[in-house]
Amino acid sequence: MDPIYVTGHRNPDTDSIVAAMAYAALRNSLGDREYEAACLGHVSDETQIVLDRFGFQPPKLITSMHTQVKDLDYDTPPVLSAAVTEDRAWKVLQEQKNISAVPVANEDGTLYGMLSREDVASYNMQLATAGVLEEVPLFNVLSVLEGKILNEAGETTDVIAGEVTIALPQSRENLLFNKKESIVFCGHQPDMIRRALELNVNALVLCQAELDEELRSLPTTTCIISTPHDAYRAARLIFQSAPISRICRTQDLVCFHLEDRVDEVREQVLKHRDPCYPILDENEKVAGVLTRYHLLRPRRKRVVLVDHNEAAQSVPGLEEAEILEIIDHHRLADIQTTNPIYVRNEPVGSTNTIIASMFQDRGLMPSEKMAGMMAAAIISDTVMFKSPTCTARDVRTAERMARIANVSLDELGKEIFSASVGNKTAEELLFTDYKEFHIAGHDLAVAQITCVDSPSMLSRKDEFLKLMKKTARERGFDLVILMLTDVLLEGTQIIYFGNDETIRQAFNVTPKDNTVFLPRVMSRKKQVIPMLSALWG
């Protein structure tokens, strides 16, 4: 069963990552074992403190929800060795009715070539015209003829080659074989057998016949083989002893990898129009084969979104995935689905508050460690309950989770917000908790740093502005805002790159040198984005 990824937004904060982990744990505990928590970016120091505090590893990092080759129901026929005989390969092709070619691999499993029915037919027609068998291993010949070696010379023979001849009881010399470089097929024909052995032909194949003791003792270098097949059938079968390395196509092969995106694969398939394409894994080993049919109905990845419902904040390729659920506490945005889905959106300060209620609704208590993480996430997202987004329900839920985990909320809060930010680069700080928005034709980004010493952060204003200016120009943003939210001051120092008038009108303040202090502003979601939305209509 393919996993159902539970993921928060890009540049995830503690609430986002813990919400994904908690919801996956909830669903898996109820028997839905395919749910897997994931994250879309680097785990912040604050979040890592919480994970370490309660003994959890970060969720799996995913970078895309684009449909990939590994999401297709591609075929997995037998992968043949390049040394396999044509006879055995043909049997495999006959068994695999739904595919037009099978992959041929080197000893290490990497791709050697592709073998199709057309390749086999073409090779057989060439041999039927020429009537000459190129060197093939003796073991191959014994396999296809179901043969046995009858003399000492055969035991020292490793390869067989020559003109294939069926010995006929003719009296005319010009109709008899007369080349040493021959492979002679005959029945119970003592004269022909003697002639072949005296001529020291490369090989003598006795078809449904015994070898007299007198002839067996004749000195010869001829390899003598017996077969239960008649001469006509044996003469045809011996051509099928050639290794498929001579037959399969090895040039100009178009290959795909399991991680390739399906939309890019479609373009290549339309361009090349081969009937069948080999699929390789990350080690370049053959994983299967792909045809146009497999591209018609790909399996879409499945995902549950927590702590966001805006496409710009979600995983790349979300439009190709199947969204199953959304659990969030932000404004409704622009994500669209093809089918009705379960959505739970509530006006609380933390997504984990909602998920705690879902544990309760299902009569399940989170584990002690999980409850501790959920309490930490609520404290983080409500800024120690000082954010205007915080509700009485957030406080009650955090207190309940803390009791289950047997931890102090005050001590947990101090531990979380003590994460050092002084030794980080401006880029690390700006993009740790960074979100992009599209509001009434305006594109903008709002980053937030929660700290206990905003003046030290403000001293790096020039660094931040340089990076914000670069970001705005590269991504075409009208406005980039950095919120330095100070837990002790219970307010936010804003650094911005954009139009001064926008900041003045949105927040009813007088900005100076691209900065402004907003007392009692703690929430991007409830106090910054709504002001800009109201301004732009």
Phi, psi and omega in degrees: 000129178291146182290154169255113184278133174252116187222144173272201186274173176294159184046060192293143172264184183296318180300319182296313183289316180294323178299317179297316180293318182292318182290322177297318179297319178300309183293321180293325178295333181270005176107351179272083194283356185271358182285134182222125179290146179215161175227158187254008181189188183297138177280125183290164178300320180300312180296321180296324176301316180294315180299314180295322183300325184248010171075038178245152171268151177299150177296167178297135178274126174237146184243352184200149171246015177298144176291128183244170180302324181294345178273356181270154175274063182286163181277148177233070179289169175302141176260116187269150172285150179295343182270354181295146180285156177300324180301312181291320180297322180296322177297321178296317179297324179291327179286327182268076186295331188271358181239152184262348181204153176243147179283147177242132188239155170286177181300327182274006177090354178284162187288132173257315182184187178233136182243122179245169176298324179296323178298317181294315181297316180298317180296316181295324178293321178297317181291323180298327179284317184281319180072018182238131178264121175287166184307125175227151178300141179302323180300323178298315181296315179300325181294308184289330181271353188054043190264170175227146177277134185250352184218171183294323180299326179293328180292338180259006180266133180250325180229156180230140176206161175145178178282127183278124185225134171262120182286124179248146181286069181257148179267345182273130186298326184288348178264354181268154175291141181218013179253140175294327180278061182230154169242112190256131176250127178209166179259222178278080185229082185307321181295317180292323179295315180298316181300316181296318182290322179291328179281349181057048177298162184298320181207146176235123182248115178271120185258112179054041183217158177259156178257120180299150182297324180298316180288328180296331184272356180294136177292129182197158173257005182286134174278120182256128182233140173252147180219146178282354182273155174287166188298320182296314181291320182295323180294331176281321183294326186297332177291339180274008178273355180295140176292145185289352175299335179276342190256320189290160179276128182239350183257148174057037178281134175262119183244154174234158179247157183302329183274354181295144178284141184295324180295326177285325178296319180303317181299318180292321180296319178294330182283318187263325175062030172288151180287338187207140183231135176286146176247132182244151177270190184293343178260014180067017177269151185291128180249340181165195179226152185236138173234172179300327182301322183293340182277351186289319184225074180290150174281122179278146174295150181249141186213145170247128181262129175237148175063020174188157173210035181238129186301321183294339181263355187262186185288139174302141181085010182301329181296341179265353182266167175258110179278122182265322183209158171226127177235116191206168176225022178253175176298152176288136185239228196247009182288133179242150179232158180275338180231159174299141181226168176277124178234129175233108182233119185229146182279073177235175186273349184210140176297328181293335173298318178295315183293326175299321177295326179290325171301313181297316181302328183263007176067036183232133179265129176297154179297164182302315182290320179294320178297321177299318178295320180294322176298317179297321180294320179294316177301317182296311186286336178261006180051062180056038177069014181264349180288145177295345177283343184291137178241168177299329179293322176300316181297313180298318181294316179299319179295320178295315179297323179294322178294319178298319183275350182058051178232160177266128179296321180297313180295321179296319179296316179298321180294320182293310187277003175271002180303128184288131177242354186292332183265013181263154176285163178299323180294317178299317182292317184294321188261007178291311177234081191234132179224145179253146182224154173231111185233114174049048177083002180250132176256131181209168176226143177229118176254155181221133174240118177266126187212179177243006182212071183296328178302323179292324177291322181294334179294345179259024185305316183299321177299312182296316182297321178300315180290322180293321177297316179297317180296316181299318182288321181292325187253002176070036182274145174281331187206138172232125182240137171244120178263118173260091186272117185259117182296322183285320180280347182052052177195180184228129172269121183258132168247133184221155170235115182159203185281126179300323184295326178299314179295318182299312183286323184291320187246002178056049181225169175250103182286156179217125178053045176064024177222157174197143177260132181243100180295145178062011174266115183234346190240126173292317186294319190256343185237345180252302182299318178298325179295318179290321178298319179294321180296316185270358175082000000 
